[in-house]
Amino acid sequence: MAEKFRKDGQYYKFCLYGFLKNQRFFEPFILLIFLYNKDLSYTEIGSLYSIRFILRTIFEVPSGIAADAMGRRGTMLFSYGFYMISFLGYYFAESFLWLIAPTIFFALGDAFRTGTHKAMIFEYLKSKGWQDQKVEYYGHTRSWSQGGSAISSLIAAGLLLLSKNYSSVFLYSFVPYSIGFILLATYPKYLDGIKLGEKQKLKRMFADIIIESVKSMRRFVNLKLIFNVALFSGFYNASKDYLQIIISSLVLAMPIYIQSRYSEQEITIVQIGLIYFILYFLTAFASRNTGRLNSWFISTNIYLNFLLLTGILTGAAAGLFYSFDITGMAIVLFVCILVIENLRRPAGVACIANQFDERILASVLSAESQISSMIGAIISFGIGVFADLTGPGYAIAGTCFVLLLLFPMVRLSVPYKNIKV
């Protein structure tokens, strides 16, 4: 029987990384910042999201190859540098055109990060002989990320109540990312994924990685798995921030004495802070228990298919409930969408890791994220345009109807062996 993984020093470094990474104090309020502080339309917001996703798509695979060939720690440090530049840009930008520049830097940060840190985790598990526990281990570390988001939501609400300036949360996010930058620099060198003395062979390594990646991607079953994981993640990334709009509409449902005592902005900030706090603790619990829930299914592909279909139907219902002004139910269902993504993601990533060669893992995970970004770009722009025409609810429900039509194409029909946890 394989040894159960231990919560050693590196485990806590991985967890702390996830906690700090999600101290994005602007995230629970980003749509409101764009709408009310930067005075953008839904179409302009959707365009910014699409620019970010498209640029991330363009740089995703090159960054993954660079991480596999030149070292993952350096790639992650570049990522954090791009993020911190973007925070400053978002703070100072006041119009749609000026917001494009920080969006570009944010996209570069995403491109250099996605897939790379997961590959470091799986490299560590391999060194310890814990490869068969990918779902549970990654689920644990991801739960810290979601817990970090929960704490971040409360901190962000407090900072906004004190400063009264929505854009200030971009500057505050600079601090935890600076700490995260230092933390990444302390990771052991062997997690880079390359051995000492191999750097002079970069050209050959690049060629080998590209060839192996192409060969792996040509296998239909592998490609279908990647699209299955990426489809819902793309929808999730494009739609999740619309929860902020739904929560802000709850202000009118508050008792009259609360509405008269506090401003609409203060009530909205408190509501978003509390709901996102609860939400992220639920998603943290979901991530931590992915391995247990996955084991209830005959195979991982059935688990992924079930949650994909459930997530699409939940999204459609959430959009329709919001359109019919049943706000409370819409919020509950939107929370379910976020929980479902955190139940799917660890299992999907671990399943991909089991299907591909470790040498190209950062590249493959980056390719999955690239596909997810492209899907997110299309959905973001579509939701933005139709939200201006019909309202966010109908736009999201219509998107889910299209995804439902695509479900048979990405449904996993070849059984994957369940990953032991």
VMD Tcl script that draws the C-alpha trace (Angstrom):
set ca {
  {0.00 0.00 0.00}
  {1.37 3.43 -0.98}
  {2.44 5.77 1.79}
  {-0.13 8.45 2.66}
  {1.19 11.92 1.82}
  {2.54 13.95 4.72}
  {1.86 17.59 5.51}
  {5.51 18.62 5.47}
  {7.14 22.02 4.96}
  {6.66 22.03 1.18}
  {2.99 21.09 1.59}
  {2.47 24.23 3.65}
  {4.42 26.28 1.12}
  {2.09 25.07 -1.61}
  {-0.91 25.91 0.57}
  {0.46 29.35 1.51}
  {1.09 30.06 -2.17}
  {-2.57 29.31 -2.93}
  {-3.73 31.45 -0.01}
  {-1.63 34.45 -1.06}
  {-2.42 34.04 -4.77}
  {-6.09 34.55 -4.04}
  {-5.62 37.74 -2.04}
  {-6.98 39.63 -5.01}
  {-9.03 42.13 -3.07}
  {-10.57 43.47 -6.27}
  {-12.01 40.14 -7.42}
  {-15.37 40.16 -5.54}
  {-15.99 43.70 -6.84}
  {-14.36 43.71 -10.29}
  {-17.59 43.90 -12.32}
  {-18.95 46.68 -10.11}
  {-15.64 48.56 -10.43}
  {-15.84 48.36 -14.23}
  {-19.53 49.30 -14.33}
  {-19.72 52.10 -11.77}
  {-16.16 53.27 -11.07}
  {-14.74 53.03 -14.60}
  {-18.13 53.66 -16.28}
  {-17.95 50.79 -18.79}
  {-20.81 49.03 -20.60}
  {-21.33 45.26 -20.46}
  {-20.00 45.02 -24.02}
  {-16.80 46.87 -23.05}
  {-16.40 44.64 -19.98}
  {-16.93 41.55 -22.11}
  {-14.34 42.91 -24.56}
  {-11.75 43.37 -21.78}
  {-12.40 39.84 -20.57}
  {-12.04 38.56 -24.14}
  {-8.77 40.45 -24.64}
  {-7.42 38.87 -21.47}
  {-8.53 35.37 -22.45}
  {-7.28 35.67 -26.05}
  {-3.84 36.97 -25.04}
  {-3.61 34.27 -22.40}
  {-4.43 31.78 -25.13}
  {-1.67 33.12 -27.37}
  {1.02 32.97 -24.67}
  {-0.22 29.87 -22.80}
  {1.62 27.08 -24.62}
  {4.88 29.04 -25.17}
  {4.97 29.80 -21.46}
  {4.30 26.14 -20.63}
  {7.12 25.01 -22.91}
  {9.42 27.60 -21.37}
  {8.53 26.32 -17.89}
  {9.23 22.69 -18.87}
  {12.51 23.55 -20.61}
  {13.98 26.46 -18.62}
  {12.60 26.09 -15.12}
  {9.26 26.58 -13.44}
  {10.30 28.83 -10.56}
  {11.62 31.55 -12.85}
  {8.47 31.34 -14.96}
  {6.32 31.82 -11.85}
  {8.38 34.83 -10.75}
  {7.85 36.43 -14.16}
  {4.14 35.77 -13.74}
  {3.98 37.58 -10.41}
  {5.90 40.52 -11.83}
  {3.32 40.89 -14.61}
  {0.46 40.69 -12.11}
  {1.87 43.45 -9.92}
  {2.35 45.75 -12.92}
  {-1.27 45.10 -13.92}
  {-2.55 46.02 -10.43}
  {-0.93 49.44 -10.72}
  {-2.34 49.91 -14.22}
  {-5.89 49.02 -13.17}
  {-5.69 51.51 -10.30}
  {-4.67 54.47 -12.48}
  {-6.66 53.68 -15.67}
  {-9.90 55.63 -16.06}
  {-11.28 54.60 -19.46}
  {-11.80 51.53 -21.62}
  {-8.77 52.21 -23.83}
  {-6.44 52.78 -20.88}
  {-7.70 49.60 -19.22}
  {-6.43 47.52 -22.14}
  {-2.77 47.91 -21.05}
  {-3.18 46.41 -17.52}
  {-5.41 43.74 -19.04}
  {-2.50 42.72 -21.28}
  {-0.13 42.44 -18.29}
  {-2.75 40.48 -16.32}
  {-3.09 38.08 -19.27}
  {0.69 37.57 -19.32}
  {0.63 36.85 -15.60}
  {-2.08 34.23 -16.13}
  {-0.25 32.69 -19.10}
  {3.02 32.22 -17.20}
  {1.25 30.88 -14.09}
  {-1.44 28.46 -15.29}
  {-0.23 24.89 -15.45}
  {3.22 25.75 -14.13}
  {2.52 25.60 -10.40}
  {0.40 22.46 -10.80}
  {3.32 20.84 -12.62}
  {5.56 21.72 -9.66}
  {3.11 20.07 -7.28}
  {2.99 16.90 -9.39}
  {6.80 16.91 -9.67}
  {6.96 17.02 -5.88}
  {4.47 14.14 -5.54}
  {6.54 12.10 -7.99}
  {9.72 12.73 -5.96}
  {7.92 11.45 -2.85}
  {6.22 8.47 -4.51}
  {2.75 9.94 -3.91}
  {1.63 10.11 -7.56}
  {-1.49 8.05 -6.85}
  {-2.80 10.76 -4.51}
  {-2.96 13.63 -7.01}
  {-6.69 14.34 -6.56}
  {-6.58 14.51 -2.77}
  {-3.27 16.43 -2.56}
  {-4.23 19.00 -5.20}
  {-7.69 19.25 -3.67}
  {-6.09 20.09 -0.29}
  {-3.89 22.83 -1.72}
  {-6.75 24.24 -3.79}
  {-8.92 24.39 -0.68}
  {-6.36 26.78 0.81}
  {-6.74 28.93 -2.31}
  {-10.50 29.06 -1.83}
  {-10.08 29.72 1.89}
  {-7.76 32.58 0.94}
  {-10.49 33.98 -1.30}
  {-12.95 33.80 1.61}
  {-10.66 35.78 3.91}
  {-9.82 38.14 1.04}
  {-13.52 38.94 0.56}
  {-13.91 40.12 4.15}
  {-10.64 42.08 4.07}
  {-11.65 43.71 0.77}
  {-15.06 44.71 2.17}
  {-13.39 46.27 5.22}
  {-10.85 48.15 3.09}
  {-13.59 49.50 0.83}
  {-15.74 50.65 3.74}
  {-12.74 52.57 5.09}
  {-11.44 54.02 1.82}
  {-14.78 54.53 -0.04}
  {-12.73 54.06 -3.22}
  {-13.38 50.89 -5.25}
  {-10.13 51.19 -7.24}
  {-7.99 51.20 -4.07}
  {-8.32 47.40 -3.79}
  {-5.92 47.05 -6.75}
  {-3.17 48.76 -4.77}
  {-3.84 46.70 -1.63}
  {-3.46 43.49 -3.67}
  {0.15 44.46 -4.37}
  {1.18 43.54 -0.80}
  {0.26 39.79 -0.65}
  {1.64 39.32 -4.17}
  {4.98 40.74 -3.05}
  {5.04 38.17 -0.22}
  {4.06 35.43 -2.69}
  {6.95 36.44 -4.96}
  {9.41 35.90 -2.09}
  {7.75 32.58 -1.16}
  {8.13 31.22 -4.72}
  {11.82 32.10 -4.69}
  {12.28 29.73 -1.71}
  {10.93 26.65 -3.56}
  {13.58 23.89 -3.97}
  {15.44 23.88 -7.30}
  {14.49 20.32 -8.25}
  {10.87 21.46 -8.74}
  {12.08 23.37 -11.81}
  {11.67 20.10 -13.69}
  {15.13 20.19 -15.28}
  {18.35 18.68 -14.02}
  {21.54 20.59 -13.35}
  {23.70 20.86 -16.47}
  {20.80 20.44 -18.92}
  {20.37 24.10 -19.78}
  {22.91 23.88 -22.61}
  {20.55 21.38 -24.29}
  {17.61 23.82 -24.48}
  {17.14 23.58 -28.25}
  {16.90 19.80 -28.13}
  {14.61 19.96 -25.08}
  {12.27 22.40 -26.79}
  {12.10 20.14 -29.84}
  {11.44 17.01 -27.76}
  {8.72 18.72 -25.73}
  {6.97 20.09 -28.81}
  {7.10 16.71 -30.60}
  {5.84 14.81 -27.57}
  {3.08 17.39 -26.97}
  {1.85 17.16 -30.57}
  {1.89 13.34 -30.45}
  {-0.09 13.32 -27.20}
  {-2.62 15.87 -28.43}
  {-3.28 13.87 -31.60}
  {-4.82 11.11 -29.51}
  {-8.56 11.79 -29.67}
  {-9.24 10.49 -26.18}
  {-6.67 12.90 -24.70}
  {-8.03 15.88 -26.62}
  {-11.59 15.08 -25.60}
  {-10.57 14.93 -21.93}
  {-8.91 18.35 -22.18}
  {-12.00 19.88 -23.81}
  {-14.26 18.31 -21.18}
  {-12.27 19.93 -18.37}
  {-11.82 23.24 -20.22}
  {-15.44 23.77 -21.33}
  {-16.96 24.33 -17.90}
  {-13.87 26.22 -16.66}
  {-14.24 28.62 -19.59}
  {-17.92 29.20 -18.79}
  {-17.12 29.57 -15.09}
  {-14.41 32.19 -15.70}
  {-16.62 34.17 -18.08}
  {-19.77 34.21 -15.94}
  {-18.70 34.02 -12.28}
  {-18.34 37.78 -11.76}
  {-21.99 38.38 -12.71}
  {-22.82 37.16 -9.22}
  {-21.76 40.66 -8.07}
  {-24.53 42.24 -10.16}
  {-27.12 39.87 -8.70}
  {-25.96 40.58 -5.14}
  {-26.05 44.35 -5.70}
  {-29.73 44.08 -6.69}
  {-30.49 42.80 -3.17}
  {-30.10 46.34 -1.80}
  {-33.73 47.12 -2.61}
  {-34.82 44.05 -0.62}
  {-33.25 45.39 2.56}
  {-35.57 46.71 5.32}
  {-36.36 50.44 5.02}
  {-34.54 51.36 8.24}
  {-31.32 49.78 6.91}
  {-31.70 51.55 3.56}
  {-32.18 54.89 5.32}
  {-29.25 54.44 7.70}
  {-26.60 53.21 5.26}
  {-25.75 54.18 1.69}
  {-26.43 51.81 -1.21}
  {-22.68 51.44 -1.73}
  {-22.08 50.45 1.92}
  {-24.88 47.88 1.89}
  {-23.61 46.40 -1.39}
  {-20.03 46.15 -0.08}
  {-21.13 44.35 3.10}
  {-23.43 41.97 1.19}
  {-20.76 41.05 -1.34}
  {-18.11 40.60 1.36}
  {-20.29 38.27 3.44}
  {-21.74 36.24 0.54}
  {-18.32 35.74 -1.06}
  {-16.88 34.78 2.35}
  {-19.49 32.02 2.69}
  {-19.15 31.08 -0.98}
  {-15.39 30.56 -0.87}
  {-15.55 28.50 2.29}
  {-18.03 26.26 0.48}
  {-15.70 25.99 -2.52}
  {-12.75 25.29 -0.19}
  {-14.74 22.44 1.37}
  {-15.65 21.20 -2.11}
  {-12.01 21.19 -3.29}
  {-10.85 19.41 -0.16}
  {-13.43 16.65 -0.63}
  {-13.12 16.14 -4.38}
  {-11.21 12.90 -3.89}
  {-13.90 11.49 -1.60}
  {-16.76 12.44 -3.93}
  {-14.86 11.15 -6.98}
  {-14.51 7.75 -5.29}
  {-18.29 7.41 -5.15}
  {-18.42 7.13 -8.95}
  {-17.51 4.06 -10.98}
  {-14.96 6.08 -12.96}
  {-13.60 9.61 -13.09}
  {-15.08 10.24 -16.55}
  {-18.61 9.62 -15.21}
  {-17.86 12.02 -12.35}
  {-16.66 14.73 -14.77}
  {-19.60 14.20 -17.15}
  {-22.16 14.36 -14.35}
  {-20.79 17.60 -12.90}
  {-20.42 19.20 -16.34}
  {-24.08 18.56 -17.21}
  {-25.22 19.58 -13.73}
  {-23.20 22.81 -13.93}
  {-24.63 23.79 -17.32}
  {-28.22 23.21 -16.20}
  {-27.55 25.10 -12.96}
  {-26.19 28.06 -14.92}
  {-29.26 28.16 -17.16}
  {-31.57 28.09 -14.14}
  {-29.58 30.82 -12.36}
  {-29.85 33.13 -15.37}
  {-33.60 32.57 -15.72}
  {-34.29 33.08 -12.00}
  {-32.40 36.39 -12.11}
  {-34.32 37.49 -15.22}
  {-37.60 36.83 -13.39}
  {-36.39 38.79 -10.31}
  {-36.15 35.69 -8.09}
  {-32.84 37.04 -6.80}
  {-32.32 34.80 -3.76}
  {-32.61 31.59 -5.78}
  {-30.37 33.04 -8.51}
  {-27.65 33.69 -5.92}
  {-27.94 30.16 -4.50}
  {-27.60 28.66 -7.98}
  {-24.67 30.90 -8.87}
  {-22.94 29.73 -5.70}
  {-23.59 26.15 -6.87}
  {-21.83 26.92 -10.17}
  {-18.69 27.97 -8.30}
  {-18.87 24.92 -6.03}
  {-19.24 22.60 -9.04}
  {-16.14 24.08 -10.70}
  {-14.15 23.38 -7.53}
  {-15.45 19.83 -7.39}
  {-14.50 19.23 -11.05}
  {-11.19 21.05 -11.33}
  {-8.94 18.94 -9.05}
  {-10.24 15.67 -10.53}
  {-9.94 16.97 -14.08}
  {-6.38 18.23 -13.60}
  {-5.31 15.01 -11.88}
  {-6.90 12.96 -14.68}
  {-4.95 14.95 -17.28}
  {-1.75 14.48 -15.26}
  {-2.31 10.71 -15.32}
  {-2.78 10.64 -19.09}
  {0.33 12.59 -20.13}
  {4.10 12.27 -19.76}
  {5.44 14.21 -16.75}
  {8.09 15.88 -18.96}
  {5.43 17.78 -20.90}
  {2.96 18.25 -18.04}
  {3.32 22.03 -17.74}
  {2.84 22.30 -21.50}
  {-0.27 20.10 -21.50}
  {-1.83 21.86 -18.51}
  {-1.08 25.17 -20.18}
  {-2.75 23.88 -23.36}
  {-5.85 22.93 -21.34}
  {-5.89 26.38 -19.80}
  {-5.38 27.84 -23.28}
  {-8.49 26.08 -24.58}
  {-10.38 27.19 -21.47}
  {-9.24 30.78 -22.12}
  {-10.42 30.67 -25.73}
  {-13.80 29.34 -24.65}
  {-13.93 32.02 -21.96}
  {-13.09 34.74 -24.52}
  {-15.97 33.74 -26.79}
  {-18.43 33.39 -23.90}
  {-17.34 36.67 -22.23}
  {-17.87 38.73 -25.35}
  {-21.17 37.00 -26.12}
  {-22.53 37.51 -22.60}
  {-21.39 41.15 -22.61}
  {-23.11 41.99 -25.92}
  {-26.35 40.19 -25.09}
  {-26.37 41.53 -21.51}
  {-26.59 45.06 -22.97}
  {-29.45 43.92 -25.22}
  {-31.47 41.56 -23.01}
  {-29.95 41.73 -19.52}
  {-27.31 39.50 -17.84}
  {-29.77 36.77 -16.84}
  {-31.02 35.93 -20.31}
  {-27.47 36.24 -21.70}
  {-26.16 33.62 -19.24}
  {-29.16 31.30 -19.75}
  {-28.73 31.49 -23.53}
  {-25.03 30.66 -23.20}
  {-25.87 27.57 -21.15}
  {-28.32 26.42 -23.82}
  {-25.49 26.51 -26.39}
  {-23.19 24.60 -24.00}
  {-25.91 21.98 -23.56}
  {-25.85 21.41 -27.33}
  {-22.06 20.96 -27.15}
  {-22.20 18.49 -24.25}
  {-22.48 15.31 -26.41}
  {-19.28 16.33 -28.24}
  {-17.17 16.51 -25.05}
  {-18.85 13.74 -23.09}
  {-16.20 11.22 -22.00}
  {-17.20 7.81 -23.28}
  {-13.94 5.90 -22.72}
  {-13.65 4.87 -19.06}
  {-10.70 6.34 -17.23}
  {-9.52 4.39 -14.26}
  {-10.41 6.15 -11.03}
  {-7.43 7.83 -9.40}
  {-6.79 6.40 -5.96}
  {-7.10 8.82 -3.05}
}
mol new
graphics top color blue
foreach p $ca { graphics top sphere $p radius 0.5 }
foreach p [lrange $ca 0 end-1] q [lrange $ca 1 end] { graphics top cylinder $p $q radius 0.2 }
display resetview
